[in-house]
């Protein structure tokens, strides 16, 4: 059996390793021209499920390199008011979490794979086998095609044209503050991740990254994963951005009545680290009949970043699909049956979280704060909820 994976992101590369370990013939086709083309800023949270998928699929040497280069993320999670008053602080998870440089993780995943770079997928034809057409005019063939080509997946556009993503009306502006130059940041903001729940219809998320990793572009602070930093992201439903807009000034204007420390964090963040994105989420679709074409990760169930699980769900997809193919039989049907349930459940949860985070009204926010304070005061309720 020949498996073709379109897309060399986290999910596609993890799948390729899992298939190789199972002795399956797999080829990865990536549109980037080289392994250093895709420079992605910031880091990614790998939860216990994502870590289990990496450990199962990767060769031992790759897994060990991942563990060495990824910092731990075990200090719990806090919900705070815009004045940094605690609403609820969750204890660290007993299972290990990781904070991984996106750049370093991709290099770990690429090691040991024969990825075919510079291959922009165009379309496929189904017959006795599947013929893959690329923009450079070349044609390849396979028995099973896996679209792991992200939120704008060309495989999905052809295979499930009614699927796709839609804007949810939430925009975020994010930046980072280097901690080696700013030792004044309150301890509560550097010992754990925190979600700011203000009275206004907006939200802010902050998390520290330890600086482990590499940078492939020393001149661009957006891609600097070596120095320790505090990443912040402000999101709101009524936030619009345009070319030439001063993103830092926009955020400062909106949080001017928040705590002085939060204002100072945004003001002191280098302009080159500040960026924006319009958040999208997959449209819900009905189940489809399985064939020898399938999808994983953002290509089928793209979700908002508010739950921080998108990469982990893609890794779970890779682990499950590799297992199903290795076991044989109706592998794609078994994979899609399970993936559809947990994947679109995660889409719904993250969409709900995004709207609560960035667009909840004052009454809903007051109720949520009351629930958090009550849970903080009642340990049994806290355990039941979280």
Residue pairs with C-beta under 8 A, 6 or more apart in sequence:
1 24
1 25
1 143
1 144
1 325
2 25
2 26
2 27
2 129
2 141
2 142
2 143
2 144
3 19
3 24
3 25
3 26
3 27
3 142
3 143
3 144
3 146
3 325
4 26
4 27
4 29
4 130
4 132
4 140
4 142
4 144
4 145
4 146
5 12
5 15
5 16
5 26
5 27
5 28
5 29
5 146
5 148
6 12
6 29
6 121
6 132
6 145
6 146
6 147
6 148
6 149
6 153
6 154
6 155
7 28
7 29
7 30
7 147
7 148
7 149
7 150
7 153
7 299
8 28
8 29
8 30
8 32
8 38
8 110
8 115
8 117
8 148
9 106
9 148
9 149
9 150
9 297
9 298
9 314
10 44
10 105
10 106
10 109
10 297
10 311
10 314
10 315
11 148
11 296
11 297
11 298
11 311
11 314
11 315
11 317
11 318
12 28
12 146
12 148
12 149
12 296
12 297
12 318
13 28
13 106
13 109
13 110
13 113
13 115
14 53
14 54
14 57
14 58
14 109
14 314
14 315
14 318
14 319
15 26
15 57
15 146
15 148
15 296
15 317
15 318
15 321
15 322
16 26
16 28
16 113
16 115
17 57
17 58
17 59
17 62
17 109
17 112
17 113
18 56
18 57
18 318
18 319
18 321
18 322
18 323
18 326
19 26
19 322
19 325
19 326
20 26
20 112
20 113
21 57
21 59
21 322
22 322
22 325
22 326
23 326
24 322
24 325
24 326
27 114
27 116
27 140
27 142
28 113
28 114
28 115
28 116
29 115
29 116
29 119
29 121
29 132
29 134
29 140
30 115
30 116
30 117
30 118
30 119
31 118
31 119
31 120
31 121
31 149
32 38
32 117
32 118
33 117
33 118
34 117
35 106
35 107
35 110
35 115
35 117
36 216
37 117
38 106
39 103
39 216
39 217
39 220
39 223
40 102
40 103
40 106
40 223
41 102
41 222
41 223
41 225
41 273
41 275
42 102
42 174
42 176
42 209
42 225
42 231
43 99
43 100
43 101
43 102
43 209
43 213
43 225
43 231
44 99
44 100
44 102
44 105
44 311
45 73
45 97
45 98
45 99
45 100
45 207
45 308
45 311
45 312
46 54
46 70
46 97
46 98
46 99
46 100
46 105
46 311
46 312
46 315
47 97
47 308
47 309
47 312
48 93
48 95
48 96
48 97
49 312
49 315
49 316
50 311
50 312
50 315
50 316
51 96
51 97
51 98
52 319
53 312
53 315
53 316
53 318
53 319
54 63
54 66
54 315
55 63
56 319
57 318
57 319
57 322
58 66
58 108
58 109
59 112
61 111
62 108
62 109
62 111
62 112
65 108
65 111
66 98
66 100
66 105
66 108
67 98
69 100
69 101
69 104
69 105
69 108
69 212
69 213
69 214
70 98
70 99
70 100
70 101
70 104
70 105
70 212
71 98
71 99
71 100
71 209
71 210
71 211
71 212
72 96
72 97
72 98
72 99
73 97
73 98
73 99
73 193
74 92
74 93
74 96
74 97
75 92
75 191
75 192
75 193
76 89
76 90
76 91
76 92
76 192
76 193
77 89
77 90
77 192
77 193
77 194
77 195
78 86
78 87
78 88
78 89
78 90
78 188
78 192
78 193
78 194
78 195
79 86
79 87
79 88
79 89
79 194
79 195
79 197
79 372
80 86
80 87
80 188
80 194
80 195
80 196
80 197
81 87
81 196
81 197
81 198
81 369
82 196
82 197
82 198
82 199
82 200
82 204
82 255
82 257
82 258
82 259
82 262
83 258
83 259
84 186
84 188
84 189
84 259
84 261
84 262
86 188
86 376
87 197
87 369
87 372
87 373
87 376
88 372
88 373
88 375
88 376
88 382
89 192
89 376
90 382
90 386
99 207
99 209
99 210
99 212
100 213
101 212
101 213
101 214
101 225
102 225
103 213
103 214
103 215
103 216
103 223
103 225
104 212
104 213
104 214
104 225
107 214
118 136
119 134
119 136
119 138
120 134
120 135
120 136
121 132
121 133
121 134
121 135
121 149
121 154
121 155
122 133
122 134
122 135
122 154
123 133
123 154
123 158
124 130
124 131
124 132
124 133
124 145
124 155
124 158
124 293
125 131
125 133
126 291
126 292
126 293
129 141
129 142
129 143
130 141
130 142
130 143
130 144
130 145
130 292
130 293
131 139
131 140
131 141
132 139
132 140
132 141
132 142
132 145
133 139
134 140
143 292
144 292
144 293
144 294
144 325
144 332
145 155
145 292
145 293
145 294
146 155
146 293
146 294
146 295
146 296
146 321
147 153
147 154
147 155
147 156
147 159
147 293
147 294
147 295
147 296
147 299
147 300
148 295
148 296
148 297
148 299
148 314
149 155
149 156
149 299
150 297
150 298
150 299
151 165
151 280
151 298
151 299
151 302
153 295
153 298
153 299
153 300
155 293
155 295
155 299
156 163
156 164
156 295
156 299
156 300
157 164
159 293
159 295
160 285
160 288
160 295
160 300
162 285
163 282
163 283
163 285
163 300
164 282
164 283
165 280
165 281
165 282
165 283
165 302
166 280
166 281
166 283
167 278
167 279
167 280
168 279
168 280
168 281
168 304
168 351
168 354
168 355
169 237
169 359
170 235
170 236
170 237
170 239
170 278
170 279
170 304
170 354
170 355
170 357
170 358
170 359
171 235
171 236
171 239
171 240
171 241
171 276
171 277
171 278
171 279
172 233
172 234
172 235
172 239
172 276
172 277
172 279
172 305
172 358
173 233
173 234
173 235
173 239
173 241
173 247
173 250
173 251
173 274
173 275
173 276
174 231
174 232
174 233
174 234
174 274
174 275
174 276
174 277
175 231
175 232
175 247
175 248
175 266
175 269
175 270
175 273
175 274
175 275
176 221
176 229
176 230
176 231
176 232
176 269
176 270
176 273
177 185
177 229
177 230
177 232
177 265
177 268
177 269
178 227
178 228
178 229
178 270
179 185
179 190
179 208
179 227
179 228
179 229
179 230
180 211
180 227
180 228
182 268
184 264
185 230
185 261
185 265
186 261
188 194
189 206
189 208
189 230
189 261
189 265
190 208
190 230
191 208
193 205
193 206
193 207
193 208
194 205
194 206
194 207
195 203
195 204
195 205
195 357
196 203
196 204
196 205
196 206
196 258
196 262
197 203
197 365
197 368
197 369
197 372
198 204
198 255
198 258
198 365
199 362
199 365
200 236
200 254
201 236
201 237
201 238
201 358
201 359
201 360
201 361
202 234
202 235
202 236
202 239
202 254
202 358
203 234
203 235
203 236
203 357
203 358
204 232
204 233
204 234
204 235
204 255
204 262
205 232
205 233
205 235
205 306
205 357
206 230
206 231
206 232
206 233
206 265
207 230
207 231
208 228
208 229
208 230
208 231
209 225
209 228
209 229
209 230
209 231
210 228
211 225
211 226
211 227
211 228
211 229
212 225
213 225
213 226
214 225
214 226
215 223
215 224
215 225
215 226
216 223
217 223
217 224
218 224
220 272
221 270
221 272
221 273
222 272
222 273
222 275
230 265
232 265
232 266
232 269
233 305
234 251
234 254
234 255
234 266
235 279
235 354
235 357
235 358
236 254
236 358
236 359
237 355
237 358
237 359
239 250
239 254
241 247
241 250
241 276
241 278
247 274
247 275
247 276
248 266
248 267
248 269
248 271
248 274
251 266
252 263
252 266
252 267
255 262
255 263
255 266
256 263
279 304
279 305
279 354
280 302
280 304
281 302
281 303
281 304
281 347
281 350
281 351
281 354
282 300
282 301
282 302
282 303
282 344
282 347
284 344
284 347
284 348
287 336
287 340
288 336
290 330
290 332
290 333
290 336
291 332
292 332
294 321
294 332
294 335
294 336
296 314
296 317
296 318
296 321
296 339
297 310
297 313
297 314
297 317
297 318
298 310
298 314
300 339
300 343
301 313
301 339
301 343
301 344
301 346
301 347
302 310
302 347
303 309
303 310
303 313
303 346
303 347
303 350
303 351
304 350
304 351
304 353
304 354
305 350
305 354
306 350
306 353
306 354
306 357
307 346
307 349
307 350
307 353
309 346
309 350
310 346
310 350
313 342
313 343
313 346
316 342
317 335
317 339
317 343
320 335
320 338
320 339
321 331
321 335
321 339
324 331
324 332
324 334
324 335
325 331
325 335
356 364
356 368
360 368
371 385
374 381
375 381
375 382
375 385
375 386
376 382
